[in-house]
């Protein structure tokens, strides 16, 4: 159907293999027969979760993000640690690590391709309900503050450009629209 848009890989080589990211350079054949180079980042994928308390408030995490040199407000999230890891298991793990909460029920909201121009990363986003508080246990290099707020206030922060993280924006907007319809 869209054959006139497809690029065909000729070859691929790794130029950097890190703990999280793997940078590739591929040679491709363009639809018009010309050749081009594509640099892209291979990513294992991730899961994220928007925890919803019984009173309707949500739980967010505040942390410093080095690449954007800013303290951000986000939903809990983390990468899929092993090939083939179930995204729901990853969401459960990250909720517990970053907030201390566990959930009785999860609902898949969406899977998003985060940066289609240079990465193959997919983030699977879940809503979690039936929360039970526990003890936060983040990774050794994570410093996270847990914050509770109303979904309405979170939505306002998105609209005021005070929440800048894409996965968090998607999760808040989806949950906000979903609950508005009820």
ABEGO torsion letter per residue (X at the ends): XAAAABBBBABBBBABBBAABBBBBBBBBBAAGBBBBBBBBBBAEBBBBBBBBAAGBBBBBBBBBAAAGBBBBBBBBBBBABBGBBAAAAAAAAAAAAAGBBBABBBBABBBBABAAABABBBBBBBBBGBBBBBBBBBAABBBBBBBBBAAAAAAAAAAGABABAAAAAAAAAAAAAAAAX
